[in-house]
Structure formats: structure tokens, C-alpha cells
Amino acid sequence: MSSIITTAAENSSLTMSSREIAELTGSTHDNVLKTIRALIKKGLVFGNETPYVHPQNGQTYKEFHLDYRNTMVVTSGYSVELRAKIIDRWLELEGNSGNRATQKPKRVRKTPIDTRFIQLKRIALASGKDEGQAVICANTGVLNETGYNALEMMGIKALPIEGDEHYYTPTDLGAEFGMSGREVNQILKRAGLQIENPAKSSTASNWLPTEMGKRYGRMQDGVRANGKGSTQTLMWKKEAASFLRPFTKTPARAA
């Protein structure tokens, strides 16, 4: 069989001529041309007729050069055996031509998560973020790149505050007195320890400490539920519980 499949010189796209389709399927070239023209008219196949000079008689004929997709559409009505011949011929051509579509993609070596975390944290610190914000930024970057939420995997929902003293959420602080976090916030507001944040958002705290409140509480960075970005919460020292005690709902314990 003569090799009629060509690689177009102008655009380096792999094509199969209508003449080879005829040879592989045992059909006449005229019938293949009729099929292609009919499918082009229906908008199912795309291609242009090109001249072909026969090497033996010097006569000029018309033919089509089709890519893989259009070739498969043209031969879709043929038997399985004939379509298999077409596919095998394509595979042979692709193997010989080194077509990029058939080459295995180069394996990209991924940076380990811990290394990437450290790299992103350094970038965040260099951009002016503090230690806690840098950790959150790095965690967000790793999550976006890999889908792994490193802090969530370790059960970390809030970052520790510098120093040895422990701080509590309003909910934790009020548990001893049978109060909800909302009730605690209102009591601390009336006590002059905090004010509502006029610029509150999905990431900012609803509350800000007053000057007096800063003796008992401070802002703490936390990780948002989806791991993307940070949120802030006003946390309190145990001493702030003294402002709650007069409003306790928990029955007094028996002596």
C-alpha cells in the first residue's frame, strides 16, 4: 500500500487523505468523496478539496485531507473491522511522526507540602504579615495548590497567642456561669470592656476591645471554616469572668 497519509507542511497537522480512506476501506475514491461532501454540506465534517497530481498519468484530481476527528466521522458508518483499520493506521502514523498528542507528558516534580508551606510563609513575612497571619497565608496557599488544609488536618482552628497565659472565647468563658457567648458579649459590652466593630465583616471580629478591655482581652487570629483566609476573634483572660459572676445562671454549689 502506498503511503498516502501526509503531514501538512504549512501547519504540521496530521491528516489522512480521502484516497487512503478508500484504500483502507476497500471503497472507491469517488464514493468516499461523495460521503465527505455530503457530510460537509450537513456541517458534520470540515475540510477543503485540494488538488492532487497523479504520479503515473500526470492528471490532476481532487481529494480531501482530514484530521483524526473528521476521518472518524466519515468512517463512522463503516463496519467495525474497517474502522479498526483506520484507527490502526492513525496509531502507526502518530508513532512514526512523534506527534506531540501521543507523547507522554513530562512528569512535573511536585514540591512537598511542608517545603511549600515554609516558602509561602517566608513570602508572607516579607510582605509585612505578622507571624500568625503569615501562617494563615501559607496555609491558604497550600490549600489552593494542593487541596490540603494543613491546619485543619492538625485540628488547629485558632493560632496561639504569644505568652503563657491562656485566653478564652466568650462561649468558653460563659460556660461556667450557664451563659451563651452572645450573653457574655453583651455583659462585657455593658461593663465597658468591648464595643461593636463598625467595620465588621466575614473575616473581622464583631467586637473590639476598649482601652480597659485590653487589660483582659486581645484579638486572636483564627482559620476560616473553609481554610481560605483568616478570621479574628476577641479572646479573654480568665480574669474577665469576674464581670460575669454577678449575672450567673448556674445554681450555687452546696457547701
C-alpha positions in Angstrom: 0.0 0.0 0.0 1.4 3.4 -0.9 1.8 5.8 2.0 -0.9 8.5 1.3 -1.2 9.9 4.8 0.5 13.2 4.9 1.7 15.7 7.4 0.8 19.2 6.1 4.0 21.2 5.8 2.2 24.5 6.4 0.7 23.8 9.8 2.3 20.4 10.8 -1.2 18.9 11.4 -1.6 15.2 10.9 -4.1 14.3 8.2 -5.3 11.3 6.2 -6.2 11.7 2.6 -9.6 10.6 1.2 -7.6 8.3 -1.2 -6.1 6.3 1.7 -9.5 6.1 3.3 -10.7 4.5 0.1 -7.8 2.1 0.0 -8.2 1.0 3.7 -11.9 0.5 3.4 -12.0 -1.1 0.0 -14.3 1.6 -1.3 -13.8 3.7 -4.5 -12.4 7.2 -4.1 -15.5 8.6 -5.8 -17.7 7.1 -3.1 -15.5 8.4 -0.4 -15.6 11.9 -2.0 -19.4 11.8 -2.1 -19.6 10.8 1.5 -17.3 13.6 2.6 -19.1 16.3 0.5 -22.4 15.2 1.9 -21.2 15.4 5.5 -19.6 18.8 4.8 -22.9 20.0 3.4 -24.6 18.9 6.7 -22.0 20.7 8.7 -20.8 17.5 10.3 -17.3 17.4 8.7 -14.9 20.2 7.9 -12.4 20.2 5.1 -11.4 21.6 1.8 -10.8 19.9 -1.5 -7.2 20.1 -2.6 -5.6 19.2 -6.0 -3.6 16.0 -6.4 -1.4 15.2 -9.4 -1.2 11.5 -10.1 2.4 10.5 -10.5 1.7 8.0 -13.3 -0.6 9.9 -15.7 0.1 13.5 -14.6 -3.6 14.2 -14.3 -4.9 16.5 -11.6 -7.6 15.1 -9.3 -9.5 16.4 -6.2 -9.0 14.9 -2.8 -9.5 15.8 0.9 -7.1 15.8 3.8 -8.9 15.2 7.1 -7.7 15.3 10.7 -8.5 12.5 13.1 -11.9 13.8 14.2 -13.2 14.3 10.7 -11.8 11.0 9.5 -13.6 9.1 12.3 -16.9 10.9 11.4 -16.5 10.0 7.7 -15.9 6.3 8.5 -18.4 6.0 11.3 -20.9 4.3 9.0 -18.4 1.6 8.1 -18.0 -1.8 9.7 -16.1 -2.2 13.0 -13.4 -4.1 11.1 -12.9 -1.2 8.6 -12.9 1.4 11.4 -10.3 -0.6 13.2 -8.0 -0.4 10.2 -8.4 3.3 10.1 -7.5 3.6 13.8 -4.5 1.3 13.5 -3.2 3.4 10.6 -3.6 6.5 12.7 -1.7 5.0 15.6 1.1 3.9 13.2 1.4 7.4 11.7 1.4 9.1 15.2 4.1 6.7 16.3 6.3 7.4 13.3 5.8 11.2 13.3 6.3 11.7 17.1 3.1 13.7 17.2 3.0 15.7 20.5 -0.5 14.5 21.2 0.7 10.9 21.6 3.8 11.7 23.6 3.7 11.1 27.4 3.6 14.4 29.2 6.7 15.2 31.2 6.3 14.4 34.9 6.4 17.5 37.0 8.0 17.1 40.3 5.8 18.5 43.0 7.2 20.4 45.9 6.5 18.6 49.3 3.7 20.3 51.2 5.9 21.2 54.2 8.5 22.8 52.0 5.9 24.8 50.1 4.3 25.9 53.4 7.6 27.3 54.6 8.3 29.0 51.2 4.9 30.7 51.3 5.2 31.7 54.9 8.5 33.4 54.1 6.9 35.3 51.3 4.0 36.4 53.6 6.5 37.6 56.3 8.5 39.5 53.7 5.3 41.3 52.6 4.8 42.6 56.1 2.4 40.0 57.7 2.9 39.1 61.3 3.8 35.5 62.4 0.1 34.4 62.8 -1.1 36.0 59.6 1.9 34.5 57.7 0.9 31.0 58.9 -2.6 31.5 57.7 -1.5 32.9 54.3 0.8 29.9 53.8 -2.0 27.5 54.7 -4.3 29.2 52.2 -1.6 29.0 49.5 -1.0 25.3 50.2 -4.8 24.7 50.1 -5.2 26.4 46.8 -2.3 24.5 45.2 -2.9 21.0 46.6 -6.4 20.9 48.2 -4.9 20.0 51.6 -5.8 22.2 54.6 -2.7 21.7 56.7 -4.1 23.4 59.8 -7.4 21.7 59.7 -5.7 18.3 59.3 -3.9 19.0 62.6 -7.1 20.2 64.3 -5.9 23.8 64.6 -8.8 26.3 64.4 -7.0 29.2 66.1 -3.4 30.2 66.4 -1.8 30.5 69.8 -1.3 33.9 71.3 2.3 34.7 72.3 2.9 34.2 76.0 2.0 31.6 78.5 -1.4 33.0 79.6 -4.5 31.2 78.2 -7.3 33.1 76.5 -10.9 32.0 76.1 -13.7 32.6 73.7 -16.9 34.3 75.1 -18.6 30.9 74.8 -15.9 29.2 76.8 -15.8 32.0 79.3 -19.5 31.9 80.0 -19.9 28.1 80.2 -19.1 28.1 83.9 -22.0 30.6 84.5 -24.5 29.0 82.2 -24.3 31.8 79.7 -24.2 31.8 76.0 -21.4 33.6 74.1 -24.0 36.2 73.0 -24.9 36.9 76.6 -21.3 37.2 77.6 -20.6 39.7 74.8 -23.5 41.9 76.0 -22.3 41.8 79.6 -18.7 42.7 78.6 -20.1 45.5 76.5 -22.1 47.0 79.4 -19.0 46.6 81.6 -17.1 48.8 79.1 -14.6 46.1 78.0 -15.6 46.0 74.4 -17.5 47.8 71.7 -19.1 46.6 68.5 -16.9 46.7 65.4 -18.3 49.3 63.0 -16.3 47.7 60.2 -17.1 44.1 60.9 -17.1 41.6 58.0 -16.8 37.9 57.4 -13.2 38.0 58.4 -13.1 40.7 61.1 -14.2 40.3 64.7 -17.7 41.6 65.6 -16.1 43.2 68.7 -13.2 45.4 69.5 -11.6 45.8 73.0 -11.8 49.2 74.7 -8.7 50.6 76.4 -9.9 49.0 79.7 -10.8 45.8 77.8 -7.2 45.4 76.5 -6.2 44.6 80.1 -8.4 41.4 79.9 -8.6 40.5 76.3 -6.9 40.6 72.9 -7.5 39.9 69.2 -6.6 36.4 68.1 -6.1 35.1 64.5 -8.1 32.1 63.6 -8.6 29.9 60.5 -11.8 30.3 58.5 -14.0 27.2 58.2 -13.0 26.7 54.5 -9.4 27.1 55.3 -9.1 30.1 52.9 -8.0 33.1 54.7 -8.2 34.2 58.4 -10.8 35.5 60.8 -10.3 37.4 64.1 -11.9 36.8 67.5 -11.7 38.8 70.6 -10.4 36.4 73.3 -10.5 36.9 77.1 -8.3 36.1 80.1 -9.9 34.1 82.9 -10.0 37.3 85.0 -12.7 38.7 82.7 -15.0 36.1 84.3 -15.3 38.4 87.4 -17.6 40.7 85.3 -19.9 37.7 84.6 -20.2 36.4 88.1 -23.0 38.8 89.2 -25.1 37.6 86.4 -24.5 33.9 86.8 -27.3 31.5 85.9 -25.7 28.4 87.4 -27.2 27.4 90.8 -24.8 27.9 93.7 -23.0 24.8 94.6 -23.7 23.2 98.1 -21.1 23.9 100.6 
